[in-house]
Amino acid sequence: MKLLRYGPPGQEKPGVLDRDGAIRDLSGIVPDIAGDVLSSAGLERLRGVDPSTLPRVEGDPRIGPCVGQVGKFICIGLNYSDHAAESGMAVPPEPIIFMKATSAICGPNDGIEIPRASEKTDWEVELGIVIGKSAKYVDEAQALEHVAGYCVVNDVSERSFQIERSGQWTKGKSADTFGPIGPWLVTRDEIPDPQSLHMWLEVDGKRYQNGSTETMVYGAAFLVSYLSQFMSLQPGDVIATGTPPGVGMGMKPPVYLRPGNRVRLGIEGLGQQEQLVRDWKGQD
């Protein structure tokens, strides 16, 4: 299944994509794509619903983040050896973990807002893992049983905030609009091997990232198991698993986002995002 949320920010309704690519409203079945709906039982209940019996959503509604009520937005740094090399950093002996503020989460096409005083806003296409069942001290062999599905994440990053201003990476990763998620939450049964997915990103039609999840240093199952040793993972938690080479920081000379740029990105089987870059103008 391809699950989604549509409607104005903060008022999203749950939906499912039918075979023809039309959105069908799920709000008569579940309140949101969140919490217990992401469990094995919750997803099985949705699989039992014939999409053709659901109301068809007309027009071209805004697509919101594909998961609601996200408790934790966990990111993995330098998880592609070739990206570590372009960043001038060594492949870490264990996964680098940092958090992205949940207030950064936005819809896949909502746009990217360059923060005040930013000069180095960058892009990162990443495979997102959405937790469906609580996980604590999980073995790698059972780790994917705790996954509801996968999605596209753009881990937008302000490099000077992240690297040049001391402290943890979180402050370079957490500005509003720095976490586009979606368009769909694609359930685990449709992605039998999360380690063989093509991924790409373009800015103004120029392809900068063109990689595959097969080159991840630490795969999806390992990451779920590893993280569960340090914190319990809850339904709706999102894990952004790292990016392949081709980020702006790695260009020679570096290339960063500017107002008016248009970013397009996607992952095989998980859909595409498109974001217009705009400047911060003191909006709330």
BELJONOR-V535189 format. One record per backbone hydrogen bond with DSSP energy under -0.5 kcal/mol. CO is the residue of the C=O (numbers start at 1). NH is the residue of the N-H. E is the energy in kcal/mol with one decimal. If there is no record, write none. Layout:
BEGIN
co;nh;e
CO;NH;E
CO;NH;E
END
This chain:
BEGIN
co;nh;e
1;3;-0.6
1;187;-2.4
2;17;-2.5
3;185;-2.9
4;15;-2.6
5;64;-3.1
6;13;-3.2
8;11;-2.5
13;6;-2.4
14;26;-2.7
14;27;-0.6
15;4;-2.3
16;24;-2.7
18;21;-2.0
22;18;-3.0
23;57;-3.0
24;16;-2.0
26;29;-2.5
26;30;-2.6
32;34;-1.4
33;68;-2.5
34;37;-1.8
35;38;-2.0
36;39;-1.5
39;43;-2.8
40;44;-2.2
41;45;-2.0
42;46;-1.5
43;47;-2.1
44;48;-1.1
46;49;-1.6
48;50;-0.5
49;51;-0.7
50;53;-2.3
51;54;-1.8
55;25;-2.9
56;58;-0.7
62;7;-2.4
62;64;-0.6
63;109;-0.5
72;74;-0.6
72;238;-2.6
73;100;-2.8
74;240;-3.0
75;98;-2.1
77;96;-0.8
79;217;-3.4
80;84;-2.4
81;85;-1.9
82;86;-1.8
83;87;-1.5
84;89;-2.8
85;88;-1.3
95;97;-0.5
96;77;-2.1
98;75;-3.3
101;104;-1.8
102;105;-1.4
104;179;-2.1
106;181;-1.9
107;110;-1.2
108;274;-0.7
112;114;-0.6
112;278;-3.0
114;280;-1.0
115;118;-1.9
120;159;-2.8
121;257;-2.9
122;157;-1.7
124;155;-2.6
126;153;-2.3
127;241;-2.2
128;151;-1.9
129;131;-0.6
129;239;-2.6
130;148;-2.6
130;149;-1.4
131;236;-2.8
135;233;-2.7
139;142;-1.0
139;143;-0.7
140;143;-0.8
140;144;-0.5
142;145;-1.3
143;146;-2.0
144;147;-1.6
146;132;-2.8
146;133;-1.7
148;188;-2.0
149;130;-2.7
150;186;-2.6
151;128;-3.3
152;182;-2.2
153;126;-2.7
153;155;-0.7
154;156;-2.0
154;180;-0.6
157;122;-3.7
157;159;-0.8
158;162;-2.4
159;163;-3.0
159;164;-0.7
160;164;-1.2
160;165;-0.6
168;171;-0.7
169;172;-2.1
170;173;-1.6
170;174;-0.8
172;158;-3.5
175;178;-2.1
178;156;-0.9
179;106;-1.5
180;154;-1.7
184;186;-0.7
185;3;-2.6
185;187;-0.6
186;150;-2.4
187;190;-2.2
188;191;-1.4
193;196;-1.2
197;213;-2.2
198;268;-3.0
199;211;-2.5
200;266;-2.0
201;208;-2.3
201;209;-1.8
202;264;-2.5
203;206;-2.0
205;207;-0.5
206;203;-2.3
206;208;-0.6
209;201;-2.0
211;199;-2.6
212;215;-1.6
213;216;-1.6
215;81;-0.8
217;219;-0.5
219;223;-2.5
220;224;-2.3
221;225;-2.2
222;226;-3.3
223;227;-2.9
224;228;-1.8
225;229;-0.5
226;229;-1.5
227;230;-1.7
227;231;-1.8
228;137;-2.1
233;135;-2.3
234;237;-2.5
237;131;-2.5
238;74;-2.8
238;240;-0.5
239;129;-2.7
239;241;-0.6
240;76;-2.0
242;127;-0.6
247;250;-1.0
248;251;-1.4
248;255;-1.8
258;261;-2.3
261;277;-2.9
262;204;-3.1
263;275;-2.9
264;202;-3.7
265;273;-2.8
266;200;-2.2
267;270;-2.6
267;271;-0.8
270;184;-0.8
271;267;-1.6
273;265;-1.9
275;263;-3.2
276;112;-1.6
277;260;-3.1
278;114;-2.9
END
